[in-house]
Amino acid sequence: MSARNSPATGKIQSIWHELRIWAPRVGLILGIAAGGVVIGPAGAAPVNEQIAPSYLLVGGTGSSNISVLRDSGGMLTSVGPTVPTGTGTLAIAVTPNGCYAYVAHTISGTLQGFHLGGDGTLQPIQGARLAPGRPIVGAVVSPNGKWLFATVGSITNEVQTYAIAPSGALSFVGSVPIPGATSGLSIPTVSPDGRFLFAPSFIGATMDSFAIGSDGRLSPAGPQVPTGDRPALPSVTPNGKFLYITNEGSNDISAYRIDAGGALTPIGRFPTMGTPHGMAITPDGRYMYFPQSTGLGVGGYTILDNGTLAPLPGANMPSPFGHMPGRVVLSPDAQWLYAIDTLATSGTAQIFSYRVMPGGALAPSGLAPVDTGVTFSDGATGVFVRPR
């Protein structure tokens, strides 16, 4: 019997699984009860690396910092020491021009904006710090770069809209509640055309859709729909036709068709091998990759024309022993896939790289893993950005 398949290993992985799923959420709920605020080839687009370098930002949910890594042909290198942030990061949102990054913190109940320099350095933006006195769970920027949407609250969440000034400063526009008595821990996403926002409820196992007005204000766009158990991170296909969300509790992925008005129609649920989290979809919308956070590595699906998912041959990559991937991200040219640890026996999260082959299969890069210097990277905390 191999070390990976021994009873002891299985027990350790089971413990990690429960820690990863419940530790941050139970802490949040207990804090609320106490009255506190606790908680390639696959459709690749040509990229001219001479224009500007791209950077991968990775947040430390457990270490209150951000790592910035420069990407060059599959090689990631740190640009310097990690940058201090608030506590309990679950989301990093970046503007389309690559100039600004906004980091949301559940435990400290703050959001901080940073300017990203051409050399990858981060500097706080004056007028871009929010402190509503409640957890800020998720954050996403509209494709036109005008609006920042943040989910705020504990057991229940609301979506707050902020206008983004040319300087990166934020000004409050308005808010809408996410329906339901248990709408908390919502990490939203926005459709590629900027018309709709989709907000899941990790606690309530639901998904809501909102229309985004020309003034950034939100209004309901369709009825609430069910998800699987503990829905985590949603993604929309580049053509805006389909929405997918990973369900950590039921170990599957829910698929929805997005109609012209933003309403969602369930397509089905598709199994994974265990605890899927932050997925990546190729720019051509043909392939999906997802991490399996119980240490089972990376999996993949082909996205069919009707939105259903079919197994993607050659996309299953096992995790090295002692590493639990929580998010996968594609390089800007879609030739490389990076798997970011959520938990690891090494303490700090490491990143493993894979080459995206023709037909969507993955191949190990042969490159050494890269240490991020952050611990417990959870939520939507791994994102690529290219300053312009």
N, C-alpha and C positions, 0 to 999 in steps of 0.2 A: 504494500500500500504506500503510495507516495505521500510526502509531507502535505501536499495540497489537499489530499482526500482523506487524511487521517481524522478520527473522531475529535481529537484535540483541536485540529485546525477548523473543523466545522463548528465547534463550540465557540472558538474565538471569533470566527466570522459572524456567527449569530449574535454574539455580544456586540460586536461593532455595528451590526445592522440596527439593533435596537437603540444603541447610543446615538447613531447618526439620525435615526428617525425621530426619536422622542426627546433627546436632551434639550435642544433649543426650544422646542415647542412646549414641553412641560415647564421649563423655566419661565417661559413667557406667561403661561396660564397661571402658575403659582404667583408670579409677581403681580398679575392683575388682581388675583384674589386678595393679596395683601395690600392692594391699593397703590402699588408701585408701577413703574414703567419698565418692567423687565421682560424681558422675554428670553484640379488637374484635368486632368483629363475628363473628369466628370463634370462637364459643363463649365470648365474654367474659363474666365475672361482674361485676356492678355493684360498683364500689369507691367508697367514700366517702373522698375525699381529705382531708376534715376530720378523720378519725380519727387518722391518723399519716402522715407522708411515707414514701415508699419510697426505698431507696438501692440503687445498683448498685455492688458491690464487684468490682474488677478487680485481679488479681495480676500482678506483673511477674516472670516466670520468670528473666529475665536481669538485672533491676535491683534485686532484693531489696527490693521495696516494694509497697504496696497503694494503689490510688486509690479514693476514695469519692465517688460522684456522686449527687446528688439528682435524682429523676425527677419531673417535673411535666408531665403531658399531652404526653409526647414530647420535652420539653426536658430535657437533662441538664446539670447545673451542678456543678462541683467544690465540695466543702464546705471544702476547705483543702488544705494541702500533703499529698503522699503520706506514708504511714505506713511506717517502716522495718520490715522483717521479716527472716527468715532467707533463705538463698540457695537458689534452685532451686525456687520454688513451682510445684507442679503441681495443687494442689487447695485450694479454700476450701469449708468445710462450715458451714452455719448452722443454728441451732436453730429449730423451728417458731414459737416466740414472738418471734423476731427479736432476742433480747437478746444472743446469743453467736455469734461467728464463730471458727472454728478453721482455721488456715493450716498446711498441710503443706509441708515443704521437703526435697527430695531430696538436695541437695548438702551443706547444713549438717547434715542428719540430725536435724531438730527439728520439733516441732509447737508452735505457740503459740496460746492462746486469747485472744480479745479481747471486751470488753464494748462493744456498740454503743449509744451514747446516742441519744436522740430527735433530737438535732441532727446525727447522722451521725458524731460523733467516736468514735474507737476507743481503748480503754484496755486494756492487758494485764491478764489475770486472774491473780491469785495462785493457784498450785496448778494451773495449766492449761498448763504447759510440759512437753513430753516431749522427752527426748534419749536414745534407745536406742542411739546409736552406730552406727546403720545408716540408710540412706535411708528417709524416710517419703514414700511416693509418693502415695497417695490417701487421702481422708478423706470420710466421709459420716455424717450424723446420722440416727438412726431417726425416723420420723414422730411418735412420742410424746415425743421429746426426751430420752429416758432414756439412750440409748447413742450413743457415738461409735465408729465402726469405722475403723481405719486400716490400710492395707497397708504393710508394713515389709519391707525387704530389698533385695537387688540383683538378681542373676541369678534367684534364687528369692524369692518373697514369702510372707509369712504375714499373716493378718488378725487384728489385735489388737482386743479389745473393751475399752472404758473406760466406766465409769459417769459420768454427768454430774450433779454435785451442783447444788442450787438456786443456788449461787454461781457456777456455771460451772466449778468445779474438776473435775479428772479423777482417777479411781482405776482401776487396772488390774483387769480381770475375768478374762481368759483369752485364748488365741490358738489358731488352727488354721492349718496350712499349706495353701497352695493347691497342689494336686497337680501334679507334673511337674518336670522338671529345669530348665526354662526358664520359670518362672511369673512372671518379674519385670515391672516397670513396669505394675502393675495399679491401675487407678482404678475402684473399685467403685460400685455403686448399690444402693438398697434399694427394694423394692416399696412402693407407696403404703399398703398395709395394715400394713406393718412386719413381715410374716411371713418375708420372704426377702431374702437379700443375694446379689447376682450380681457375680462377680469375673472380669474378663477377664485374659488374659496377652498383653501387647503383643509380647513376645518369642516366646512359644510358640504364639500364634494359637489359643487355646482360651478357653472360657467355663465357669466352675464356678458352681453354685448351692448355697446354704447355707440351712438353716432357722435362724431366730433364736428361741432359747428365751426363756421368760419372765424368765430371769436374764441375758439378753444373750449367752449363750454360743451358738456356732455349731456346727452339725452338717451333714454332707453331705445335700443334698436331691434329688440326682439325678446321673446320669452326666455326666462332662465332655463338652462338645460342641465341634466345630470352629467356627472363625470364618473370615473372610477373612484376608488378610495384614495384619499390624500393626493389630490391633483397638485402638481408642483409647478412646472414651467411650460408655458404654451409657446408655440411657434406657428407662423403662418407661411404658407408656400409663397415664393416670389410672385406668382401670378395672382395671388389674393383669393384663390378659389377654396382653399382648404385650411382648416385649423387643426392642429394636433396638440395634445397635452399628455405629459407623462404622469402616470398614477403610481406613486410610490407604494401605497398600501395594497393595491390589487395587482401590482407587478404587470401592468399593461399600459397601452397607449390608446387614448380615445381620439377618434377622428370625426370631424364635422365638415359639412359643406356650408360655405358662407354664401348667402343669397345676395341679391343686388342691394337690399336694404340693410344688410348686416346681420340678419337673423341667422341662427345656427340650426342645422339639421343633422342629428347624429347619423354617422355612417356605420360605426361599429367600434369594437375594441379589439386590440391586437396584442398578443402576449409577448412578454419579454422573459428573460431568465431570472430577473430579480432586481427590484428597486431601481427602475429607470429614473433618470433625473434630467439634466439639461442637454437637450438634443441639438443637432445641427442639420440643416437642410442645404443641399447644394444649390448654387445660383440658378441652375436650370430646372430646379424643382423635381428632379428625377429620383434622388436618393436621400435617405435620412439615416443619420447615425446617432446612437444614444449610448450613454454610459450605464452600467449596471452596478450600482453602488455597494452591493454586497460582496464585491471583490471578484465578480465574474467577468469583468472586462467590458469591451465595446461590442455592440451589436449593430445591425443595420437592416433597413427595409428599402425595397423599391416602392416608389409612390406611383400607383397606376393612375390612368386617366380619370377614373371615377372616384379617386381619393382613397380607395382601399390600399392596404399595405401587403406586400408580398416579400417573403424572405429574400435577402440580398446575398447571393453566394459570395463567399470569400470575405465577408465583412465582420465575422466574429473573431475578435482578438482577445485572448485571455489576459487578465491583469497579472503583472508580476506579483509574487507572493508578498503580502503585507501592504498592498496598495488597493485603495477603494476609489475608483474614479467617480466624480460627481458631476462633471460637465465635460462635454466635448465641443471644440470650436474648430471651424475651418479657417485656414489662412485666407487672406484676401483673394489670392489667385485660385483657391480651392484645390490646390495640389497637395496640401498637407492637412492632416487631421491631428489635433492635439487633445489628449486626454488628461484632465487636471484632477489630481487627487482631491477627495473631500476629507478622508482620513488616511493615515499611513503610519506604519510602525516607525518610520524615520522621524516622526514628529511633524516636520513641516511638509507641506504639499509639494509633490513633484509632478512634472509634466512629461508624458511619454508621447512620442511622435510616430505617425504612420504616414506612408505615402498613399495617396488616392490613385488607384490604377484605372486604366480604361475599363468601363463597365461597372465602376463603383467599388470593386474589391479593394481591400486594404492590405498593405504590406508593411511590416516593421521597418522603420527607417534605418536601423542600425546605429542610430545616434544615442549617446548617453542621455538618460533623463536629466531634466533641468530642475534644480531646487528653486522654489519660489520665495522661500523665506517667510511664508504665511502659514497659519495653521487653521484647520477646519474651514476650508473654502466651500461654502454652501450657497445655494440660491443662484441667481443670475449674476455671478461675480467674475466671470471670465469673458472678456470682450475685446475684439480687435478694433483698432482705430488708426487712421492714417492722417496726421495733421496736414492741413493745406494752407 
